[in-house]
Amino acid sequence: MFPSKSDIQFFYEMGIYTEVDLDFYVSYGTITEEEKEQIIGGYRI
């Protein structure tokens, strides 16, 4: 089971996920490219 969008953001902010992990979730369709950029920029999705 894949994490939710808020889980992905939490793990990224904690340093557990990297940008490579976010790219995986974009390619899998869990998050969009726009949501990825928002996570990297620190915006809440």
N, CA, C and O atoms as a CHARMM CRD file, in Angstrom:
* protein
*
  180
    1    1 MET  N      0.84800  -1.18000   0.00000 PROA 1      0.00000
    2    1 MET  CA     0.00000   0.00000   0.00000 PROA 1      0.00000
    3    1 MET  C      0.89400   1.24500   0.00000 PROA 1      0.00000
    4    1 MET  O      1.88800   1.31700   0.72300 PROA 1      0.00000
    5    2 PHE  N      0.52200   2.20100  -0.81400 PROA 2      0.00000
    6    2 PHE  CA     1.31200   3.42700  -0.93300 PROA 2      0.00000
    7    2 PHE  C      0.81800   4.48000   0.05100 PROA 2      0.00000
    8    2 PHE  O     -0.36400   4.50700   0.39400 PROA 2      0.00000
    9    3 PRO  N      1.72200   5.34500   0.50600 PROA 3      0.00000
   10    3 PRO  CA     1.33900   6.38900   1.46400 PROA 3      0.00000
   11    3 PRO  C      0.45100   7.45100   0.81100 PROA 3      0.00000
   12    3 PRO  O      0.44000   7.61300  -0.41000 PROA 3      0.00000
   13    4 SER  N     -0.28600   8.16300   1.65100 PROA 4      0.00000
   14    4 SER  CA    -1.12400   9.25800   1.15900 PROA 4      0.00000
   15    4 SER  C     -0.24700  10.45600   0.80600 PROA 4      0.00000
   16    4 SER  O      0.94700  10.47600   1.10300 PROA 4      0.00000
   17    5 LYS  N     -0.85100  11.44400   0.17200 PROA 5      0.00000
   18    5 LYS  CA    -0.11500  12.66100  -0.19400 PROA 5      0.00000
   19    5 LYS  C      0.45100  13.35100   1.04000 PROA 5      0.00000
   20    5 LYS  O      1.59100  13.81500   1.02800 PROA 5      0.00000
   21    6 SER  N     -0.33700  13.41900   2.09400 PROA 6      0.00000
   22    6 SER  CA     0.15900  14.06900   3.31600 PROA 6      0.00000
   23    6 SER  C      1.28000  13.25600   3.96200 PROA 6      0.00000
   24    6 SER  O      2.20200  13.83100   4.54100 PROA 6      0.00000
   25    7 ASP  N      1.21200  11.92800   3.86900 PROA 7      0.00000
   26    7 ASP  CA     2.30000  11.08400   4.38200 PROA 7      0.00000
   27    7 ASP  C      3.58000  11.32000   3.59500 PROA 7      0.00000
   28    7 ASP  O      4.66100  11.42200   4.17500 PROA 7      0.00000
   29    8 ILE  N      3.46000  11.40800   2.27500 PROA 8      0.00000
   30    8 ILE  CA     4.62400  11.65800   1.42200 PROA 8      0.00000
   31    8 ILE  C      5.26400  12.97900   1.81300 PROA 8      0.00000
   32    8 ILE  O      6.48500  13.07200   1.94200 PROA 8      0.00000
   33    9 GLN  N      4.43600  14.00300   2.00200 PROA 9      0.00000
   34    9 GLN  CA     4.96100  15.31100   2.38500 PROA 9      0.00000
   35    9 GLN  C      5.64200  15.24900   3.75200 PROA 9      0.00000
   36    9 GLN  O      6.71700  15.82100   3.93400 PROA 9      0.00000
   37   10 PHE  N      5.03400  14.56800   4.69800 PROA 10     0.00000
   38   10 PHE  CA     5.60900  14.43500   6.03600 PROA 10     0.00000
   39   10 PHE  C      6.97200  13.74700   5.97100 PROA 10     0.00000
   40   10 PHE  O      7.93900  14.22400   6.56500 PROA 10     0.00000
   41   11 PHE  N      7.04800  12.63300   5.25400 PROA 11     0.00000
   42   11 PHE  CA     8.30900  11.89800   5.15500 PROA 11     0.00000
   43   11 PHE  C      9.37400  12.70700   4.42900 PROA 11     0.00000
   44   11 PHE  O     10.55700  12.59900   4.75300 PROA 11     0.00000
   45   12 TYR  N      8.97300  13.51600   3.45100 PROA 12     0.00000
   46   12 TYR  CA     9.93700  14.37500   2.76000 PROA 12     0.00000
   47   12 TYR  C     10.47300  15.44100   3.72000 PROA 12     0.00000
   48   12 TYR  O     11.67700  15.69400   3.76800 PROA 12     0.00000
   49   13 GLU  N      9.58300  16.05400   4.47200 PROA 13     0.00000
   50   13 GLU  CA     9.99500  17.09800   5.41800 PROA 13     0.00000
   51   13 GLU  C     10.88200  16.53900   6.52900 PROA 13     0.00000
   52   13 GLU  O     11.74000  17.25200   7.05000 PROA 13     0.00000
   53   14 MET  N     10.68600  15.28400   6.89200 PROA 14     0.00000
   54   14 MET  CA    11.50000  14.64600   7.92900 PROA 14     0.00000
   55   14 MET  C     12.84600  14.16200   7.37700 PROA 14     0.00000
   56   14 MET  O     13.71400  13.73700   8.13900 PROA 14     0.00000
   57   15 GLY  N     13.01500  14.22700   6.06000 PROA 15     0.00000
   58   15 GLY  CA    14.26700  13.79700   5.45200 PROA 15     0.00000
   59   15 GLY  C     14.32300  12.31100   5.14200 PROA 15     0.00000
   60   15 GLY  O     15.37400  11.79000   4.76900 PROA 15     0.00000
   61   16 ILE  N     13.19700  11.62900   5.29400 PROA 16     0.00000
   62   16 ILE  CA    13.15000  10.19500   5.00700 PROA 16     0.00000
   63   16 ILE  C     13.04500   9.97200   3.49900 PROA 16     0.00000
   64   16 ILE  O     13.70000   9.08400   2.95400 PROA 16     0.00000
   65   17 TYR  N     12.22500  10.77400   2.82800 PROA 17     0.00000
   66   17 TYR  CA    12.10700  10.71400   1.37300 PROA 17     0.00000
   67   17 TYR  C     12.96500  11.80100   0.75200 PROA 17     0.00000
   68   17 TYR  O     13.17400  12.86100   1.34300 PROA 17     0.00000
   69   18 THR  N     13.46100  11.52300  -0.45200 PROA 18     0.00000
   70   18 THR  CA    14.23000  12.49700  -1.21700 PROA 18     0.00000
   71   18 THR  C     13.43600  12.86900  -2.46200 PROA 18     0.00000
   72   18 THR  O     12.33100  12.37100  -2.68000 PROA 18     0.00000
   73   19 GLU  N     14.00600  13.74200  -3.27000 PROA 19     0.00000
   74   19 GLU  CA    13.35200  14.13100  -4.51500 PROA 19     0.00000
   75   19 GLU  C     13.19300  12.93000  -5.45000 PROA 19     0.00000
   76   19 GLU  O     12.24100  12.87400  -6.22700 PROA 19     0.00000
   77   20 VAL  N     14.10400  11.98800  -5.38000 PROA 20     0.00000
   78   20 VAL  CA    14.00100  10.76500  -6.19200 PROA 20     0.00000
   79   20 VAL  C     12.74600   9.98600  -5.80600 PROA 20     0.00000
   80   20 VAL  O     12.04300   9.46400  -6.67100 PROA 20     0.00000
   81   21 ASP  N     12.46900   9.91100  -4.51300 PROA 21     0.00000
   82   21 ASP  CA    11.25400   9.23700  -4.05400 PROA 21     0.00000
   83   21 ASP  C     10.01100   9.95700  -4.57200 PROA 21     0.00000
   84   21 ASP  O      9.04300   9.32000  -4.98800 PROA 21     0.00000
   85   22 LEU  N     10.04500  11.28500  -4.54100 PROA 22     0.00000
   86   22 LEU  CA     8.90900  12.05300  -5.05300 PROA 22     0.00000
   87   22 LEU  C      8.70900  11.78600  -6.53900 PROA 22     0.00000
   88   22 LEU  O      7.57300  11.66400  -6.99700 PROA 22     0.00000
   89   23 ASP  N      9.80200  11.69400  -7.29900 PROA 23     0.00000
   90   23 ASP  CA     9.70800  11.37600  -8.72800 PROA 23     0.00000
   91   23 ASP  C      9.04100  10.01900  -8.94000 PROA 23     0.00000
   92   23 ASP  O      8.24600   9.85500  -9.86600 PROA 23     0.00000
   93   24 PHE  N      9.35900   9.05200  -8.09000 PROA 24     0.00000
   94   24 PHE  CA     8.72300   7.73500  -8.17900 PROA 24     0.00000
   95   24 PHE  C      7.21300   7.86300  -7.99900 PROA 24     0.00000
   96   24 PHE  O      6.44300   7.28600  -8.76800 PROA 24     0.00000
   97   25 TYR  N      6.79200   8.61300  -6.99300 PROA 25     0.00000
   98   25 TYR  CA     5.36000   8.75700  -6.73900 PROA 25     0.00000
   99   25 TYR  C      4.65900   9.53300  -7.85200 PROA 25     0.00000
  100   25 TYR  O      3.48200   9.29700  -8.12200 PROA 25     0.00000
  101   26 VAL  N      5.36600  10.44900  -8.49600 PROA 26     0.00000
  102   26 VAL  CA     4.80100  11.13700  -9.66300 PROA 26     0.00000
  103   26 VAL  C      4.61300  10.13100 -10.79300 PROA 26     0.00000
  104   26 VAL  O      3.55200  10.09600 -11.41600 PROA 26     0.00000
  105   27 SER  N      5.62300   9.31400 -11.06400 PROA 27     0.00000
  106   27 SER  CA     5.53300   8.34600 -12.16100 PROA 27     0.00000
  107   27 SER  C      4.47300   7.28200 -11.88200 PROA 27     0.00000
  108   27 SER  O      3.85300   6.76800 -12.81300 PROA 27     0.00000
  109   28 TYR  N      4.26300   6.95200 -10.62200 PROA 28     0.00000
  110   28 TYR  CA     3.24900   5.96900 -10.25100 PROA 28     0.00000
  111   28 TYR  C      1.84800   6.57100 -10.26300 PROA 28     0.00000
  112   28 TYR  O      0.85900   5.84500 -10.36000 PROA 28     0.00000
  113   29 GLY  N      1.76300   7.89900 -10.16500 PROA 29     0.00000
  114   29 GLY  CA     0.46800   8.56700 -10.20700 PROA 29     0.00000
  115   29 GLY  C     -0.11000   8.90400  -8.84600 PROA 29     0.00000
  116   29 GLY  O     -1.25900   9.33200  -8.74700 PROA 29     0.00000
  117   30 THR  N      0.67400   8.71500  -7.79800 PROA 30     0.00000
  118   30 THR  CA     0.19000   9.02800  -6.45300 PROA 30     0.00000
  119   30 THR  C      0.08100  10.53100  -6.24000 PROA 30     0.00000
  120   30 THR  O     -0.86400  11.00700  -5.61100 PROA 30     0.00000
  121   31 ILE  N      1.05400  11.28300  -6.76700 PROA 31     0.00000
  122   31 ILE  CA     1.02300  12.74300  -6.71800 PROA 31     0.00000
  123   31 ILE  C      1.29400  13.27800  -8.12300 PROA 31     0.00000
  124   31 ILE  O      1.84600  12.57900  -8.97300 PROA 31     0.00000
  125   32 THR  N      0.90000  14.51700  -8.34700 PROA 32     0.00000
  126   32 THR  CA     1.16100  15.14700  -9.64000 PROA 32     0.00000
  127   32 THR  C      2.49400  15.88900  -9.58600 PROA 32     0.00000
  128   32 THR  O      3.07200  16.07900  -8.51700 PROA 32     0.00000
  129   33 GLU  N      2.96300  16.29900 -10.74700 PROA 33     0.00000
  130   33 GLU  CA     4.20300  17.08500 -10.81500 PROA 33     0.00000
  131   33 GLU  C      4.03100  18.39200 -10.03900 PROA 33     0.00000
  132   33 GLU  O      4.95900  18.84600  -9.37000 PROA 33     0.00000
  133   34 GLU  N      2.85100  18.98900 -10.13000 PROA 34     0.00000
  134   34 GLU  CA     2.57500  20.23600  -9.39600 PROA 34     0.00000
  135   34 GLU  C      2.62800  20.00100  -7.88500 PROA 34     0.00000
  136   34 GLU  O      3.19300  20.80800  -7.14700 PROA 34     0.00000
  137   35 GLU  N      2.04100  18.90000  -7.43200 PROA 35     0.00000
  138   35 GLU  CA     2.08000  18.58900  -6.00000 PROA 35     0.00000
  139   35 GLU  C      3.51200  18.32500  -5.54100 PROA 35     0.00000
  140   35 GLU  O      3.88500  18.69500  -4.42700 PROA 35     0.00000
  141   36 LYS  N      4.30800  17.69400  -6.38800 PROA 36     0.00000
  142   36 LYS  CA     5.72300  17.46200  -6.06200 PROA 36     0.00000
  143   36 LYS  C      6.43300  18.78900  -5.83800 PROA 36     0.00000
  144   36 LYS  O      7.16800  18.94900  -4.86300 PROA 36     0.00000
  145   37 GLU  N      6.21400  19.74000  -6.74000 PROA 37     0.00000
  146   37 GLU  CA     6.85400  21.05000  -6.60500 PROA 37     0.00000
  147   37 GLU  C      6.37400  21.76900  -5.34500 PROA 37     0.00000
  148   37 GLU  O      7.14700  22.47700  -4.70000 PROA 37     0.00000
  149   38 GLN  N      5.10000  21.58700  -4.99400 PROA 38     0.00000
  150   38 GLN  CA     4.57800  22.19400  -3.77100 PROA 38     0.00000
  151   38 GLN  C      5.23400  21.58400  -2.54000 PROA 38     0.00000
  152   38 GLN  O      5.55600  22.29800  -1.59000 PROA 38     0.00000
  153   39 ILE  N      5.43500  20.27300  -2.55000 PROA 39     0.00000
  154   39 ILE  CA     6.09100  19.60300  -1.42200 PROA 39     0.00000
  155   39 ILE  C      7.51800  20.10500  -1.28200 PROA 39     0.00000
  156   39 ILE  O      7.96000  20.42300  -0.17800 PROA 39     0.00000
  157   40 ILE  N      8.23800  20.17800  -2.38700 PROA 40     0.00000
  158   40 ILE  CA     9.62500  20.64300  -2.35800 PROA 40     0.00000
  159   40 ILE  C      9.68800  22.08800  -1.87200 PROA 40     0.00000
  160   40 ILE  O     10.60800  22.46500  -1.14600 PROA 40     0.00000
  161   41 GLY  N      8.70500  22.89600  -2.27600 PROA 41     0.00000
  162   41 GLY  CA     8.67100  24.30000  -1.87900 PROA 41     0.00000
  163   41 GLY  C      8.18100  24.52900  -0.46100 PROA 41     0.00000
  164   41 GLY  O      8.22900  25.65500   0.03400 PROA 41     0.00000
  165   42 GLY  N      7.71100  23.47600   0.20200 PROA 42     0.00000
  166   42 GLY  CA     7.26600  23.60100   1.58300 PROA 42     0.00000
  167   42 GLY  C      5.80800  23.97100   1.74500 PROA 42     0.00000
  168   42 GLY  O      5.36400  24.26300   2.85500 PROA 42     0.00000
  169   43 TYR  N      5.04400  23.96300   0.64100 PROA 43     0.00000
  170   43 TYR  CA     3.62000  24.27600   0.73600 PROA 43     0.00000
  171   43 TYR  C      2.85600  23.05600   1.20000 PROA 43     0.00000
  172   43 TYR  O      3.23500  21.92500   0.89500 PROA 43     0.00000
  173   44 ARG  N      1.77800  23.28100   1.93900 PROA 44     0.00000
  174   44 ARG  CA     0.92800  22.17600   2.38700 PROA 44     0.00000
  175   44 ARG  C     -0.00700  21.78700   1.26400 PROA 44     0.00000
  176   44 ARG  O     -0.62100  22.64600   0.63100 PROA 44     0.00000
  177   45 ILE  N     -0.11800  20.48300   1.01300 PROA 45     0.00000
  178   45 ILE  CA    -1.04700  20.01600  -0.02200 PROA 45     0.00000
  179   45 ILE  C     -2.20500  19.28600   0.61500 PROA 45     0.00000
  180   45 ILE  O     -3.09900  18.81400  -0.08700 PROA 45     0.00000
